[in-house]
Every structure is written in structure tokens, then in C-alpha cells.
Amino acid sequence: MQMYSAKDIVGLLNQNVDRVIRHLLPNGNRKGKEWCVGSVDGETGKSLKICLEGDKTGIWFDFAAGQGGDLLNLWCDCRNLSIREAILEIKQWLGITSPAFEPQKRSNWVKPVFKNETSLVYNSAVARYLMEERKLKLETLNKFQIMEAKNQIVFPYYMDNELILIKYRLLDKKTMWTSSDSEPCLFGWQAVSKAARILALVEGEIDAMTLEQYNLGFAVLSVPFGGGKGAKQQWIENEFDRITVFDEIFLCLDNDPEGHVATNELIERLGRHRCRIVQLPYKDANECLKNGVTSDEMKKCFENAKTLDPDELKPASLYIEQVIKEFYPTNTQPLGYSLPWGKISGKINFRPSELSLWTGYNGHGKSLLLGQVMLHSIQEGAKICIASLELKPKSLLFKLTRQASGLRNPTEEYIRAIHQWYDNHLWIFDLVGTTKTAKLLEVFQYARQRYGVDIFVIDSLMKCGLIEDDYNAQKLFVDQLCDFKNAHNCHIHLVAHPRKGKDENTLPGKLDMKGSGSISDLADNCFSVFRNKMKEDEISKLGRAETPESILEKFDCLLACSKQRNGEWEGKVTLWFNKDSLQYLENRQHKPTQFVAFSNQQIAS
């Protein structure tokens, strides 16, 4: 059975915003993204504006009256209803026919009547006790309609302005009793605003009045029979549908064993999804008041209240904006970094929180090709950290700089300009040889947190200190990489070698990875780089001058995408290799790219 909170109803109203505003305020007019009307009374005008589109759908404000809210508030104001009354009417209007909650009430509950009770007398023993010892203000006591009778505090329990239960307490000792055979319910409804959507539950009438006096901005009610469980919390059966409307419930019961027992029971019965545990600096709210705890300090206690949801559990609706941007990316919100070749433009993106796996036989150019991809990513604004565990930094940067210049021998000035371009975009993990995985991830985390690095390259898996046939350790490390890229919203490129085949003339795929098969299973993207050595052998035999054009036109390199978890394209693309620049080109006629524009004049400036 669906129980609708105020938040649930707001969501339903927002989905039907046009129907809602035309139903409530038919005399208004649409102007752009807003519905304009005179006021909540519905006359024509422009003082009240309601947003009809975008993130603020349903939000309204009356500039003449200085008030506003969401569509549920609007319904309440237009109909002069409480939140609960409005929700019942809205459900009927929307055609929601979920069965109503019917508590198993006793048929013989007795409604009490006042006999010898009187209004609170100023300067009486009861008034002095509450105001001097308990620090409650007269206006607070009047708000809760506190009464007295022969040195007894009289706490009236109302629901919908109807007296349901009376509790009495002697001043000289903590002796309490209630009216006979009265229905168990919560204390304080008479002081609750019709618009309240957040509730604090406390253990005692004086604590309820205390929190209300702190003026923290939410409804405050007290359980009728204190802490504990079982029959002491029987009130839930009778109040369940009333408190369903609250989106959030703060549990602020006494910090003692009975209070803890009651808190645990309330969590399970009221729903841990909306309950939050409040930790006060003293035993209860009134003790805080008596000890001088300020309103700001109390607000902090509620702001820091503990939620009961696991950190990993989040509602799907939390991601709606991210999903919309996946469907409709904007220029300011790219899907990721692309590949540098126009022929596959838009087909592959290196998105945040992804792991890309690169493989290819030794000498087939996978590291060179990945280097060119990284230069293109820098050009698109990426910050990159490369752990090239097989090359010294000077050798890695020699190749990258040659690719960045598009030249075999760039001038010294050009080399300096390229390294200036690297600045704040490229970092090197300076360790050649076998590294411990923990150290690698530690450095990556530092780079991510301090410098905002969003792409990490590991070249290669076999140099990460893992034994070749220790498949469990390999899987654990790749698991850790997946946890890292998810936790830090970054992209990781991992180079892994394939198993040896019968020759080098067959393109290795994702199932040919050396080591654990789970490596490619865990990766989001899988790429293979294949060098056309048969073409090279033919040219070597014939000599380039004698090699027919039909052979020269054959591709030099094949880049294959065999897996793209978050994309739709898988396939192969042919490339041609330029030896001077070490770049891979889209065809033989293309010239290398100069990733860094350079001239002596630019350097001088």
C-alpha cells in the first residue's frame, strides 16, 4: 500500500503542473515559462508567478504578499486546507485510490471532559514551576493550552481541535496519570502549523514545548507514554496516517536506555528512510534550555542528525539530471574525451568513472597510439597523470613531444613551448619498474585531490607488482581501479598484454588478455591495437620505390573497439603511421597535427 508523504505529493503535482494551476487558478495567464495571477484568491493579475518548466517547476512566489512555496503549499493556500487535508483532496483529484489506513481502534475509547481544571493562573505554583524552573515562556504555555488543577499540571491532547486525552502531573513528584480509557495519541497538535512537513518527536510534553520555544522551524510532538516499546508506543496505530504526510522525522527522545529502545521501535515502524537521530548535549531538550544551550546550537544538533540510510543506497531520482544530460549533452557538459580521428567522431567517448583496457602485441604501437590519444585529451582540456612503468620519464616525454610537435626534430624553443603547454595538464608518475599497487593508487588519489587530474594511464598491468598467474590478485587490483574511478569520477586507461598467439598476424581481442579473464569483464571499454606487419614485410622485400600503390594504400594500423559499455559503437578503424611525428593518421594523404601552435613571435609574447 502506497503511503504518500508531502514530498511524494509535490512530485505528482509537478508532473501535472499545467493541470494543477489551471484547476486552482484558472484566471491566470501563461507568460513565457511562468503562470501569472493576482494572488492565491485567483483574481487576474501578475503578482503571483508560478514556474512551469525546468528545475524550479512548481515553485511560486506572491511578490505582493511576500510568500511562496511549492504546488502543495499553493493548494493549501488556495483551498485554505492543512497539509493533511490537502493531500487527501489531491489524491482524490489525481484519481489515486490506494486503500486508506484503518487503525484497529477500540470502539469504546472515552473522550475526556474538563471538570475542575482551570486555565493557567499567572504566579501560581504550577506557573512558577514551568516558567522559573523549566524556563518556559507564558506564550509557549498558552500555545499548548496548558491548564492546572490543585498543584497538578494539566496537559491536554487535541486532534483537530477535539480533546482526545488529558495527562496530569503532580508538582511535588514525578507522578503522572491520564484520563481513563482515552485514545493514545501525540501531544502538541494544537501548536502545529497547517503547513508543517518536518516533525520532531520527543519524550515528554515539557520537551515538546521546549523545542517549540526554540523556534527551529518544524512541528514538535511528544509521545504520550515516554520511552520503552510495545504498549507504550500504541499511539502509532492511531496516528499512523496523520504522520505519514511528514517527509522527515527527527527522533529526539531521552538519551537513556528507555529512550534508545523507543527510538529503535519508532525507526522500524515509522520508516528508517525518513527518520533521523538527534544527539543533544544534555539528556533532553528541557535540560538543554535550563543549561543555556542557544537556539543556534540546537539547530546544529538537528542539522547534524544522523540519517539511517546506508551511504551506498540512493534513490534513482537523485540522478535524473545526470540521466537527462546523457540523453541531451550540452557544450558545457561533454560526455567525455574523444579520439583524435574524425572518421570515428562521436562514436567513442572516454567518460568519467570508466576504465578503458588497451591491448596489442609487443611492438604493435599501443603505447604510442595511446600517447597520441592523451595529447588530444589535453587539447580538449583534460588533466592527465601517466604511469609509464616501462619507460623513463625522459623517454616517454621524448615520444610525446615528438607527437605534440608533429615533427621528427622540433627546435629547442618549440620543445620548451610544448612543455609549457603540458604545464598544469600533464603529470608523470616517476618510477620505472615494478611498483606496488597501493603506492600507485596513493599517488593517483593525491593527484586527483590536489590537482584535479581526471585521466590516469597505467602502462602496463604486468609492471604493477602482480605475479603473472596470480589471477585473484589481478582481479583485486582491477577491482580497486574500478572503485577508484567510481569514487573519484575519473577515467583510467590500463595497458595489458595479450597472450602469445601462433603469430602476430591476427588481431587480439578482449578475450585474449594475458592473466585473469575478469580484467576485460570489469573494463568499460576494450581496445586492441594491431600493426600491419605483413604490409611492412612486403615493402621490405620489394623496396618502397618498387612497391605497388595497391600495397602502399593498405592500412598501417588497425584500432578495434570490442567493448563499449556506455556507448553504442563497436568496430574497427584503419590508420596510417607517420614515422617522423610518430602519429597515426586517418589516411596516407593527411599531414601530422601540431598539437601546439608555435612561432618565435608567440614565444616572445
N, C-alpha and C positions, 0 to 999 in steps of 0.2 A: 504494500500500500504506500503510495507516494504521500509524504508529509511535506507541505510547501512552506518554506521559510520566506521571510520578506525578500531575501536576495533571489530566491527562485522565482518569485512572482515578478520582480523587476526584470529579470531576464526574459520572461514570457511577454511582458508588456513591451519591452524594447523590440522584440521580434515582430510585434504588431503595432509599431508606433503610429503609423498612419491611421489605422482603425481606432486606436485609443484616443488620439487627440481630436479626431472628428466626432467621436462619441461624446467626449467630455466637453469639448469647446467648439461646437460646430460653427460658431460665428467668426472664427478666426480666418486668417488668410496665409497662404504659403508665400514666403519671400526668400528666394534662394534656398538655403538649407535649413530655414527656420519657419516655424509656425508662430504667427503673431496674433495676439488677442489682448483685450483690455486688462483683464485680471482673472482670477480663479472663478469669478462670478459669471464669466462668459460673454461679457459685452464686447463689441468691436473695439479695436484699439491696437496699440503697439507696445504697451508697457511690459507685457509678459511675452517672453520669447522661449520657444522650445526647440532644441536641436533635433533634427530629423535624420542626420547622416553622420557617419564617422565614429570616432572613438567616444564622442560625447552624446551619442544618440540617447534621447530621452531626458537629458539634463535640461532643466528650465530655471528661469530666474525672472521674478517680477521686479523691475527696476523702480517702480513707484512704491511698492510695499517693502522692498528690501529683503525679500525672502525667495527661496528656491529649493530645488531638490531634484529627485528623480520622478519617474512616472507614478510610482506608488504614492509618494508624497502628494503628487498632483491630484491623484484620485481621492486621497483622503481629504484634501482641502476643498476640492470641487464638490464633494459629496458630504462634507462635514462628518467624516467617519473616523473611527480609530483604525489603527493598522490591522487589527484582527477583523474588524467588521468589513474593512475594505477588501481584504484578502478573500473573505467568504463571498463577497459580491463579485469580485474579479473572476474567481474560479467559475462561478455560475455563468458569467458573461462570456468567458472563454470556452465554456462547454466542458469543463473538467468535472468528471463525475466519479472521481475516486471515492470510495466509501468513507463516511465520516467516522472518526474515532468515538466509540461509545464506551465510556468507563463503566465498569461494573459497580455502579453506585448502590449503596444500601437504599432501600425505599423509605427507611424510617429515620433519615438524618433529621435532626431537630434544629431549626433555626432559632438562635437565641434572641432574647429581647432584653433591653436595659431595664434595670429595676432601681437600685439605689446608686447607680453610677452617676457621676456629675462631670461636667466639663472641668478641665484642669484649672485649679484656683491658684492665681499668682501668689507666691510666697508660702504656699502650703508645704507640708513636709515632702509630699510627692514631687512638687515642682522644684523645691530646693535640691532634692536628691538628683533629679535628672539634669538640672541646669548647672548646679555647682559641682557636684561630684562627678557626674558623667559628661559635663561640658556641652550639653545640648542647648541650642537656642530655642527660645519660645516659638519662633516662627516655624522651626523644624517640627516641634511637638504638635503644633496646630495643624501642620500639613498632613501629619499622620493621624490626626483626630484623637490624640491620646487623652484618656479620661482618668479619673481617680475614684476610689471608694474606700473609706476607712483605712488610710495608710496602705492602700493597695494601688499599684499601677495597673491600669486597665488598658490592654492592647486590643483594639477592635480589628477584626479581619473582615475586609469587604471584598466583594467581587461584583463588578457592575453596579456599584452603589448599593448593594444589598448586603446586610450584615450576615455573615456566614458562621463566624466563630468568635468567641471572646476568650482572651487569656488574661489571667490575673497573676500578679506577683506581689508578695509581701515585701515591705521595705527592709524590715529588720533581718531577714534571712532570705536565702535563695529558694523560697518555697513558691512553686508555681502550680496552677491548675487551669483547666479550660472548661468552658461551658459544656454541659452534659450532652453526649450524643450528637455533637456538632461535626459537620463535614470537615475533614482535614484539608487545609488549603494554605497558600502562601500569604505572608503578611506584607502589606505595603502597596497593594494595587491602587489604593486611593491616592497615592502620590506619584503614580507612574504616568508619564506623558503619553498621549494617544499616539505620538509619532515614534515612540521608542522602539529600537530594533536590537539594541545590545542590552544584555541583562547581567547583573552581578547577583549571585546567590550567596547569602551569608547565614551564619548560625546564630540567630538571635535578633529580636526586634530592635534592641538598642544599637546593635551593629548596623542594621539596615538604616536607621535614622542617622547614624554617624556618617555612613558613606554618602547618603543623600546630602547631608550638610557639607561634605567636602566638595559637592557640586562637580563631579567628574564627567558628567555628560551622558550618563546611561541610567537605565532603570535599575533599582535596587529592591530586592525582595528577600525575605527571610523564610527559611524552612521553619515549620511550626513546632517541631519536637526535638530540635537540636541534632547532635551527631548520632553516629550509630547507623544501623541498617535495618532491613526488614520492615516491621510495622511503623518504625519511626519515619520512614520515607513513603508511607502510604499515600501521602498527598499527591504523588506523581500521577497516580491513576486518575485523579480528579482534575488535575491541572495540565495534563499532557498536551491537549490540543491548544491550550492558551499559550504555552511557552514554545510550541512548535514554530511560531512566527519569528522568534528571535534568531538572527543569523549567528550570533556569537554569545556564549555564556561563560562569564568569569566565575570560577568556583573559589570563593574566598571564605572558607569555613575555618573554624578554630584550628590552630596548629597544635593539636594534641591527638592521642590515639583515636578517640571517638570521631574527631573531625576528619582524620585520614580515612577511616572506614567509610564514613558518609561520602566523602569525595570519590572514592573508588566506585561506590554503587551508583552515584549520580552520573559519573562518566559513562558507565555501561548503559544506563537507561536513557539518558538524555542525548547520547551520541558523542563519541570522542572526537568526531570530525568538527564539532563546533565548541567544544569545551576547552578552556584554558585555565591552568592552575596559577593562582596568585600567591606569591610569598610575601607576607608582610613582615616588617621589622619587629613587631610585637605579636602577642598571642592572637589578638583580634583587632578589628577596626577601632573600637572604642578605646582600647589600650593605646593605640597609635595616637588618637586625638588627645588623650589625657597626658601623653608624654611629649606633646608638642610637635608631632610629625606634621609637616606642612602639606598643603594641597599639591604642590609641585612634586614633592617626594612620593605622595600616594599615587599620583599619575604615573610616575616612573615605575612603580611596582606593577601597575596594570599594563603598562607598555611592555614590560619585560616578562609578562606572564608566559608560562610555558605552554606551547601547543602540544597536542598528544599524537599528531600525525607523525609517522616515520619521515625522516628527512627525504627519503628516496621517493615517497608517494606524493604525486602531484596530480591535480585534475587536468584532464585533456584540454579543458577550456583555457588553461593558463597559456597554452601555446598557439592560440588562434591567430594572433598577429604574425607569428613566425610562419605558420602554415600559409596564410594569405600571401606573404612575401615570397614563399616558394612558388606559388602559382603566378604571382604578378610581381616579379622583381623590379625594383626601381634603379635608376642610375646611382642613387646614393646607397643602395643596399645590394651590392653584387652577390651573385650566388657563390662566387669563389674566384680562384685564379685560373686563367685559361692556358691553353697550349699556344706556342708561337706560330703555328701554321694555319693560314686562312682556310685551307681546304677542309679542316675539321672544326672551324669556328662554331662555337655554341654547342658542340657535341659532347665535350668533356669539360668539367669544371672541378677544380680541387677545392672542395668545400671545407669550411671549418668542421672540426670534430670528425675528420675522416683519416683513415690510414690507407696509403697507396703503396702497393708492392710492385717492385721493379725487378725483372729477371732477364737473363740473357747469358750466353756462354762467355767465358773469358775472352777478352779481346774484341767483343762484338759492339762495344761502344755505349753500353748502357749508362755508365757514369758520365761520359761526355754529353750524351743526349740529355740526361737529367740536369747537367750543369747549364745547358742552354735553356731548358725549361725554367730553371731557377732565375736566370738573368731576366727572362721575360716576366716572371712573377715580381721581381724587384721593380721592373718598369711599370707594373700595374699597382705598385705601392706596398708590396709585401716586405716584411722584415723576416730575415732568414738566418738560421743557425745551421751550419753544415758540420757534421762529424764525419770527416773523411778519414777513416781509420786505416786506410791503405796508402794514403799519400801524405807527405809532409805539407804543412800549410803553404810553403813557397811553391811547391809543385802544383798543388790544387789551384792556387791563385794565378800561377803562370798560365794554366789552360783556360781558366775562367776569363782572364784579362785578354787573352788572345781572341776568345769568342766574343767578348764585350766590344772589342775594337773592330772586329771583322777583318783583321789584318794579321799576317804572319809576324811582322816586326813593327809594332806600333812604336812611335817615338817615346822618349823618356817623359816628355811633357804630357803626352797622351796617356801614358800609364798612370801618371800622377792624377790626371783628371778622372780616370776611371776609378781609382781608389778613393778619390774624393766623392764620387758617385756612390761607392759602396758605403760610405760613412753613414751610420745610423740605419743601414738597411741590411748589412751582412756581418755576421759574426762567425768565427771559426772555433770549433772545439779542438784545442791544440793538444792532441795525444794520438800518436801513431802507434799502432799495435793493438794488442788485446786489451780491452777496457772492461771494467766491472759495470754491469748494467745499472746498479744502484747509483754509481758516480755519474754515469751518463744522464740519468733521469734527474739527479740532483742539480746538475749544471743546466739542463733544459728548463727546469722549473724556475731557477734563478733568472735565466734569460727571458722567460715568459713574463715573470712578475715584474722585473726591473725595467726591461727594455721593450716589452710588448711584442716580442718575437712571435710570429704566428705561423711560420712554417719551419719544420725541423727535418733535416736529412740525415739518415744513418747509412753509411756506406762502408762496410756492409754487415749483415747479420752474423756472418761467420767470425767477425773480429770483435764480437761483443762478449767474449769470455765464456761462450757456451760450448760444451762438448758436442761434437757433430752428431752423435747418435743419442744424445740425451733429449728425447722428444718432449718430455714433460717440462724440462727447463726452458726449452724453446717456446713451448706453448705459454708457459707462465710469463715469459718476458713479453711476448706479443700481447698477452692479456694486459700486462702493465702498460704497454704503449697505448692500448685502446682506452684504458682507464685514464691515462694522461691526456690524450687528445680530447676525450669527452669532458674531463674536469676543467681543462684549460681552453676549450673551444679553439683548438689549433689544428693544423694539418701536419701529418708526419709522412715522409717518404722513406721507405725502407727498401734497401737493395738486398736481394737474396739470390744466391747462385742456384742454378738448376742442377739436377742430377746429370751425370755424364750419359749422353746418348751414344748410338753407334757411330754417328758422325756429327758434323756441325752444320749440315745442310737441311736440317728440319727445325722449324720454329718451335721453341719450347713454350708450353702453355702453363696455366696456373696449377695444373696437376703434376707438373714436372719439377716443382720446387724441391731442393735438397732439404732433408730433415722432416719435421713434423708436417703432416697434411693439414693440420689445423691452422697453419700460418696463412694460407690462402683463404681458408674458411673465415678467419677473423678479419681479413682485409676488406675494405670497402671498394677498392679499385685494384685491378691486377693488370700490369702491362708487361709485355715482352718486347725486347729489342733484338733484332736479327740482322746480321751483316751478310750481304750477298757475296760470299767468298767465291762462289762459282764464277760470277762475273769477273772478279778480280783475277782469278786463275786464268780465265780466257784472255784477258788483256795482257797478263804477264807473258803468256805463251806467244801471242801474236805481236805484241808491241802496240802501244797506243795508236801509233800512226797507221798501223795496218788493221786495226780492229774495226769491223764494220759498224755503221751507225746503229744498226738494229741491236747490237750488244751494248753499245755505249748508252743507248736510251733506257736500258734496263735499270731498275732502281738499285741504289747502293744500300739502302737500309729499309727494313720493314718494322714499323711500330704497330703492335697489336694490343688492343684492349679486349681482354677476355672476361672482364667483370667490372661493372659499374653499378654498385648497389643503389645509388640515389640518382642515377641518370638512366636514359633510355637507349643510348647508343653503345653498341659493341661492334668492333670490326677492325679493319687493318688500314693503314695508310702508308703509302710509299714515299720515301725521302731520298735525297741525293746529298752526298757528303762533299764538303769543300775543305780540302786539306789545309789551305792557308789559314782559314779562320777557325777551323775545327767545328764549323757549324753544319747543321743538317738543313737542307733547303727543300722547298716544295717541288722544284723541278730543276733541270740542268741549266736553264736559262736564267734562273734567279741569281741575284748577287747577294753576298752576305749582308746582314744587318749590322749597322753600327748602333749598338745599344746606347752609347754615349756620344752625343754630337760634340765635335771638338774642332777648335781652331785656336790659333795663337791669340786672336783678339778676345775670344771668350775667356781664356785663361787669364789674360791681362786684366779683364774686368772683374 
